[in-house]
Amino acid sequence: MTYLENLGIEAKKAEAAIRGISQNAKNRALSAIADGLIENARLIIEDNQKDLENAKVNNMPEAMRDRLKLDIKRIEDMAEGVRKIAGLPDPVGRVLGGRELPNGLKIVKKAVPLGIVGIIFESRPNVTVDAAALCLKSGNVSVLRGGSDAINSNKRLVSVMRHALSSAGIAENAVSLVEDTSRECVNELMKLNRYIDVLIPRGGHGLIQSVINNSTIPVIQTGEGNCSVYVDKSADIQMAVNIADNGKTQRPSVCNAIENLLVHEDIAEEFLKALDERWNGNVRIYADKIASKYIKTEREADEEDYKTEFLDYAIAIKTVKNVSEAIDFINTYGTKHSECIITNDLKNAELFKQAVDAAAVYVNASTRFTDGGEFGFGAEIGISTQKLHARGPMGLEEMTTYKYLIDGSGQIR
């Protein structure tokens, strides 16, 4: 029996043990996890520091090291996120529909957990806690496989959570970590359909495509965010500068940051000169020939730039003739994550909302709001960019499926 098969067996046992536990029991366990994070903050930071030192040795970009870093504020935020999840309504047991058939059969459609959820993710250790807490609240067992970059942080965080579960009287294997970060192990994990019911990858293009192409477990595609802002010719210049700046620089290493900036050619000079003043050379810019007249660029943008999720202080800029050209660009190069139009033209706003194919479409607001916490879902398991089962920020409801319960009185067919 392999390491992962044994982990799968233990996860199955935990699934049976937590099936049907009360909302109060789940909330007590979540409160214990939140308390444990605060109580063990010093140890968590010490182990996170090991990961940060390794990241520096391995020349990890600064923006990516920021994703990896944990400090007391971020740990407090994680704990608060867990408490918020505990305070949300239980998604399990909701009656989603029902009917009585002419033959007297009574059918009820009820929400139930997905089962055992595998999550493969990169760098950000807060995902470890968010994913485990959401799975627990929705009655699921979580099998977590983080990247090697955060292995020390993740070991400590999962140890804290498992201890909290045990102290609350819940099977500690309801949360488990795949500590082997080798490629061979993750390839085996993707074939563990005998034990894992659904697999959710969170990370860059390479990780997501690897899971999609190799998994024998059903996959919910999340995370990859080649997001754009389109500045229409009627846009308020100051609003456009604020939204573009927030979308790119507030936290460039996350999936809802923008990677492409589209500008109507009639407003390009005024807007780009204002944006150039705001950024003051702090963002690497790849732009077409028209945009390059008005903003400092490193070089002319090419097709690969428009496809790239930079996750850094870099952006591709393109001028367009109208909203339809912007929509075509987004539907060609976007990853169906989050897209924004800045406009005072109601007709263009409605066309953009209707025609852009993305999980979240914004008018005059930053794409950085595409987040489970910001949407009021508590934390999130990820941002789904597909269309089946879940789309956009995946909160508690998206972590359930359903079954039909049928009551009869002897009917036969």
Secondary structure, DSSP 8 states (H G I E B T S, - for coil): --HHHHHHHHHHHHHHHHTT--HHHHHHHHHHHHHHHHHTHHHHHHHHHHHHHHHHHTT--HHHHHHH---HHHHHHHHHHHHHHHHS---TT-EEEEEE-TTS-EEEEEEEE--EEEEEE-S-THHHHHHHHHHHHTT-EEEEE--GGGHHHHHHHHHHHHHHHHHTTS-GGGEEE-----HHHHHHHTT-TTT-SEEEEES-HHHHHHHHHH-SS-B--B----EEEEE-TT--HHHHHHHHHHHHHSSTTSTTSEEEEEEETTTHHHHHHHHHHHHTT-SEEEE-HHHHTTS--SEE--HHHHH----SSEEEEEEESSHHHHHHHHHHH--SSEEEEE-S-HHHHHHHHHH--SSEEEESS-GGG-STTTTTSSS-S-EE-SSSS--EE--TGGGEEEEEEEE-SS---
